Amino acid sequence: VWIRVLGSAAGGGVPQWNCGCANCQEARRGGTNLQPRSEDSLAVSVEGDRWLLVNCSPSVQRQIEAFPPLHPRAPRHSPIAAIVLSNGDLDHCLGLFQLRESQPLTVYATARVWEGLVERNAIFRTLKRTADQITWRPLELNRAVPWEGGLGIEARPIPGKLPLHLEGVIDPSPEDNVGLWLTNERDGRRVAYLSSVADASCLTESDLDVECLFFDGTFFTDDELERLGLGTRRAAEMAHLPIGGAAGSLARLKSASARRKIYTHINNTNPILRADSAERRAVERFGWEVAFDGMELRG
Amino acid sequence: VWIRVLGSAAGGGVPQWNCGCANCQEARRGGTNLQPRSEDSLAVSVEGDRWLLVNCSPSVQRQIEAFPPLHPRAPRHSPIAAIVLSNGDLDHCLGLFQLRESQPLTVYATARVWEGLVERNAIFRTLKRTADQITWRPLELNRAVPWEGGLGIEARPIPGKLPLHLEGVIDPSPEDNVGLWLTNERDGRRVAYLSSVADASCLTESDLDVECLFFDGTFFTDDELERLGLGTRRAAEMAHLPIGGAAGSLARLKSASARRKIYTHINNTNPILRADSAERRAVERFGWEVAFDGMELRG
């Protein structure tokens, strides 16, 4: 399986349009210590010819152009064979509205995520201009569905929350936020993608026994925004388990047997973005990598 | 007045994600003959400190980062003081959903464009998290509203069409598609922005007596998509007056007294994108310029 990290930031990316924090300033200056990042998304392929996108970020156009295997190979064509959504957050779905121009799309999503998008947004009609333009493949929880080339997609419920725009509109459901386990059925090797995790205690040893674990790296500390004077909301209120601290993911997942552990969905304020930070050294000491746009994994 | 062309392409940009036409291929190769372009938008400022965006494209994040005067000057800040929408097309509005993070926004739009966005899309609630996050300033037709620094904004109805996603949902109205006249009240000098024009016969001599006219350059010929084997719809069916031909904008606007005439909202298939094309030479011979991302006008 060939995996390309199309984007590795939380909503807003790095730099964020209205943010002048030290990280965003450094990203704007350029240089190697902190590289700009777009909203988290993966491209996954078994053979390298047809691709599955994991989430569809607002920067999807740029992410496609930066990776030639996703370029069209005919006057009207896309190697993007399907898209799977981990939740209905705008940083994971807004890119769908950029994949228009009457190109057929197949989307894997839970019923809740799908209905929240399709039934409540008139703009979605731009993707339903013809009967065969958009095809929904329902993701049922804990049931793998076979995709192309012998790749299985399984969604498992992960503590998270509703997208901001649906809070107070619909009741929360376990289908609102899922982790995705992609299994190469030829050799049984698995990749797990968990970009929004409020609480890791539901994860079993088996859940974490994967070739590669992508995990929520939104914040390093629970009070990160408050400390920087950028807001009052805590990581916990935003349904993101911080990396550091006694209850953080670094400590919780210390014994996870994943061969590679990679933080993604990294907020612009997170100190692990800086190659020279103590927090980056800390996560690396625990065997974690920090995802970056353009990172690739093969095998 | 300082004007920056943030984007100069029609919906989908150049290259377009699912297009392998000769222009898109050349844009991907790089080089100077055809430069990539994002969806059409302007940034306009009187003093250079606070800016008005004309339309808000899906590439707005990238457009902001490419133009330092739009960068934040404090930990949470944006020099973007307001946004004015010329219609409800996704290539003009989708960027609003990227200007989140609880930053207050002021949007000028006709009632029809505003209602089509706000009342029919749950995702819009992401911009209404606090009472003062988004402020709508209604644009009434043919009535200038004063903006900051002595800049007046006037919307005039222009033949166009409903956004695709609202066709069959609401009835067409003259408020669906407007041209924007921006007047520097100190010296009376005006800029007109008409990025979607189905028919130019409504335009008076006075309408066109401006310092700078930005005009719909979507297609060069009415059957451009069909000729290239990329679709069957004619420019006229898509409510865009082509540039060429006896009835095209080049002929129609030959005697317009605008000091500068600039084609924008240029589709990826349009031959004027290529510096070496006969069509580019033709429009230049008639005194037109071809907008590009990063073009600036001062004065």
Interface residues (C-beta under 8 A of the other chain):
Chain A: G11 G12 G13 P15 Q16 W17 N18 C19 G20 C21 C24 R28 P36 P58 S59 V60 Q61 R62 I64 E65 H71 P72 R73 A74 P75 R76 H77 S78 L90 L94 F97 Q98 L99 R100 E101 S102 Q103 G116 R120 N121 A122 I123 F124 R125 T126 R129 P163 L164 H165 L166 V169 L228 G229 L230 G231
Chain B: G11 G12 G13 P15 Q16 W17 N18 C19 G20 C21 C24 R28 P36 P58 S59 V60 Q61 R62 I64 E65 H71 P72 R73 A74 P75 R76 H77 S78 L90 L94 F97 Q98 L99 R100 E101 S102 Q103 G116 R120 N121 A122 I123 F124 R125 T126 R129 P163 L164 H165 L166 V169 L228 G229 L230 G231
